[in-house]
Amino acid sequence: MKKIIISALIIYTVVLASCSSTKITSNWREPDKQVAVDKLNKVLVLALFKDETSSRKAEDQMAGYLNGKGIVAYNYLDHNFDTKNEDDLREKIKLDGFDGAVTMRLVDVDKEKIYTPGNTSLYPFYFRNFSGYYYRSWSYYSNPGYYSTTKTYTVETNVYSIKEDKIIWTGLTETTNPDGVKKLTEEVAKVVYKRMVKEGFISGQ
């Protein structure tokens, strides 16, 4: 079986997140393709987020779960590397012995303003007025409503076979209000991994 790569996925079998806010909205795999995890040798990991710091954090995290097989792009594609020459890039990655590559890209951040209504309760209020009679009324006590902003992050994860020079898996995920880049990549990788296992895309795990 040809040596090909899986996504940020294997990586996260050890992730034990309690409740994920991430869901896969769409995905595609090459028909009948299966990845032999135990035969992987070298994987290039590339993350594309809004800033370099976030991208590096995501790459470090993904590579860390690849058990020494992951190579972060920010070190590999350094200033001595001609990233503008596609042919040279393709040949160098092959010559350097990469089985495949995993990319994770932030596609969109959708912000939605949500109004949460306040709580209103009723309680009886008794009082004696000046003329000496009792009057019963009901007064309202309210906690005011408030607005909050929900952020939904759309992330694209791709898996490439370097030896075959083609994409073999791709998927879009949506994550609501993640607690930082680490949590975002954890959740994305977890749901992607589960989908790949369910589809029979990976083996040897």
C-alpha positions as CSV (number, residue, x, y, z in Angstrom):
1,M,0.0,0.0,0.0
2,K,1.3,3.4,-0.9
3,K,2.5,5.6,1.9
4,I,0.1,8.5,2.2
5,I,-0.8,11.0,4.9
6,I,-3.8,11.6,7.0
7,S,-5.0,14.8,8.4
8,A,-4.5,16.4,11.7
9,L,-6.6,13.6,13.0
10,I,-4.5,10.6,14.0
11,I,-2.8,13.0,15.9
12,Y,-5.7,13.5,18.2
13,T,-6.7,10.0,19.3
14,V,-5.5,11.0,22.7
15,V,-7.6,14.1,22.8
16,L,-10.4,13.6,25.4
17,A,-12.5,16.7,24.9
18,S,-15.7,16.5,26.9
19,C,-18.1,18.4,24.6
20,S,-17.2,19.5,21.2
21,S,-18.6,22.7,19.6
22,T,-17.2,21.6,16.2
23,K,-19.1,19.9,13.4
24,I,-18.3,18.8,9.9
25,T,-20.4,20.6,7.3
26,S,-19.0,18.8,4.3
27,N,-16.2,16.4,3.2
28,W,-14.9,14.4,0.3
29,R,-12.5,11.5,0.0
30,E,-10.9,9.8,-2.9
31,P,-13.0,6.6,-3.5
32,D,-11.6,3.4,-2.0
33,K,-8.5,5.3,-0.7
34,Q,-7.2,4.0,2.7
35,V,-4.3,5.3,4.7
36,A,-1.9,2.9,6.5
37,V,-1.0,4.9,9.6
38,D,1.8,2.6,10.7
39,K,3.6,3.1,7.3
40,L,3.8,6.9,7.5
41,N,7.3,8.3,7.6
42,K,7.3,12.1,7.1
43,V,4.4,14.6,7.0
44,L,4.5,18.3,6.2
45,V,2.2,20.3,8.4
46,L,0.9,23.7,7.2
47,A,-1.6,26.0,9.0
48,L,-2.9,29.2,7.6
49,F,-4.6,31.4,10.1
50,K,-5.0,35.2,10.4
51,D,-1.6,35.8,11.9
52,E,1.8,34.1,12.0
53,T,1.7,33.4,15.7
54,S,-1.6,31.5,15.4
55,S,-0.4,29.6,12.4
56,R,2.7,28.5,14.2
57,K,0.8,27.4,17.3
58,A,-1.5,25.3,15.1
59,E,1.4,23.7,13.2
60,D,3.3,23.0,16.5
61,Q,0.3,21.3,17.9
62,M,-0.5,19.2,14.9
63,A,3.1,18.1,14.5
64,G,3.3,17.3,18.2
65,Y,0.6,14.6,17.9
66,L,2.3,13.0,14.9
67,N,4.8,11.2,17.0
68,G,7.9,12.7,15.5
69,K,6.7,12.4,11.9
70,G,5.3,15.9,11.5
71,I,7.5,18.7,10.1
72,V,6.2,22.2,10.6
73,A,6.1,24.4,7.5
74,Y,7.4,27.5,9.2
75,N,10.7,25.7,9.7
76,Y,10.8,23.7,6.5
77,L,9.7,26.5,4.1
78,D,12.3,29.0,5.4
79,H,13.7,32.0,3.6
80,N,16.2,29.9,1.7
81,F,13.3,28.0,0.1
82,D,11.9,29.2,-3.3
83,T,8.2,28.9,-2.4
84,K,7.2,30.9,-5.5
85,N,8.4,28.1,-7.9
86,E,5.8,25.4,-7.8
87,D,7.8,22.8,-9.7
88,D,10.8,23.2,-7.4
89,L,8.6,23.1,-4.4
90,R,7.0,19.9,-5.6
91,E,10.3,18.2,-6.4
92,K,12.0,19.2,-3.2
93,I,9.2,17.8,-1.0
94,K,9.4,14.5,-2.9
95,L,13.2,14.3,-2.7
96,D,13.1,15.1,1.0
97,G,11.0,12.0,1.6
98,F,7.6,13.3,2.5
99,D,4.7,10.8,2.3
100,G,2.2,13.6,2.3
101,A,1.0,16.9,3.8
102,V,-1.8,18.1,6.0
103,T,-3.1,21.6,5.7
104,M,-5.5,23.5,8.0
105,R,-6.8,26.9,6.8
106,L,-9.1,29.4,8.5
107,V,-11.6,30.1,5.8
108,D,-14.0,32.5,7.6
109,V,-15.1,33.9,10.9
110,D,-18.8,34.6,11.1
111,K,-20.0,36.9,13.9
112,E,-23.6,36.8,15.0
113,K,-25.1,39.2,17.6
114,I,-27.6,37.4,19.8
115,Y,-30.1,39.0,22.2
116,T,-30.8,37.2,25.4
117,P,-34.1,38.4,27.0
118,G,-34.1,39.3,30.7
119,N,-36.0,37.5,33.4
120,T,-39.2,39.1,34.7
121,S,-41.0,38.0,37.8
122,L,-44.1,39.1,39.6
123,Y,-44.6,39.7,43.3
124,P,-47.4,41.1,45.3
125,F,-46.9,44.4,47.0
126,Y,-49.3,45.5,49.8
127,F,-49.4,48.9,51.2
128,R,-51.7,51.2,53.2
129,N,-52.5,54.6,51.6
130,F,-53.2,57.8,53.4
131,S,-57.0,57.4,53.3
132,G,-56.8,54.3,55.3
133,Y,-57.7,51.5,52.8
134,Y,-55.8,48.6,51.5
135,Y,-54.8,48.4,47.9
136,R,-53.4,45.3,46.4
137,S,-51.2,45.6,43.3
138,W,-48.7,43.6,41.4
139,S,-45.3,45.0,40.6
140,Y,-42.7,43.8,38.1
141,Y,-39.1,43.0,38.9
142,S,-36.8,42.5,35.9
143,N,-33.3,41.6,35.1
144,P,-32.5,43.4,31.9
145,G,-31.7,41.5,28.7
146,Y,-28.3,41.7,27.1
147,Y,-26.5,41.2,23.8
148,S,-23.6,38.7,23.2
149,T,-21.6,37.9,20.1
150,T,-21.2,34.4,18.8
151,K,-18.2,33.6,16.6
152,T,-18.2,30.6,14.2
153,Y,-14.9,29.6,12.7
154,T,-14.9,27.8,9.4
155,V,-11.8,25.7,8.9
156,E,-10.7,23.7,5.8
157,T,-8.6,20.6,6.4
158,N,-6.9,18.9,3.4
159,V,-4.9,15.7,3.2
160,Y,-2.5,15.3,0.3
161,S,-0.5,12.4,-1.0
162,I,2.9,13.7,-2.0
163,K,3.9,10.6,-3.9
164,E,0.7,10.7,-6.0
165,D,0.7,14.5,-6.1
166,K,-3.0,14.9,-5.4
167,I,-5.6,15.6,-2.7
168,I,-7.1,12.5,-1.1
169,W,-9.3,14.0,1.6
170,T,-10.9,17.4,2.3
171,G,-13.4,18.7,4.7
172,L,-15.0,21.9,6.1
173,T,-15.7,22.3,9.8
174,E,-17.5,24.9,11.9
175,T,-16.5,25.7,15.4
176,T,-18.5,27.9,17.7
177,N,-16.7,30.2,20.2
178,P,-13.5,28.1,20.6
179,D,-11.2,29.0,23.5
180,G,-8.1,29.9,21.5
181,V,-6.2,28.4,18.7
182,K,-5.3,25.3,20.7
183,K,-8.9,24.4,21.4
184,L,-9.9,25.1,17.9
185,T,-7.3,22.8,16.3
186,E,-8.0,20.1,18.9
187,E,-11.7,20.1,18.2
188,V,-11.3,20.2,14.4
189,A,-8.8,17.3,14.5
190,K,-11.0,15.3,16.7
191,V,-14.1,15.4,14.6
192,V,-12.1,15.0,11.4
193,Y,-10.4,11.9,12.8
194,K,-13.7,10.4,13.9
195,R,-15.2,10.9,10.4
196,M,-12.1,9.3,8.7
197,V,-12.4,6.3,11.0
198,K,-16.1,5.9,10.4
199,E,-15.5,6.1,6.6
200,G,-12.7,3.5,6.7
201,F,-10.3,6.1,5.3
202,I,-7.5,5.2,7.9
203,S,-6.2,1.9,9.1
204,G,-3.3,0.5,11.2
205,Q,-4.2,2.7,14.1
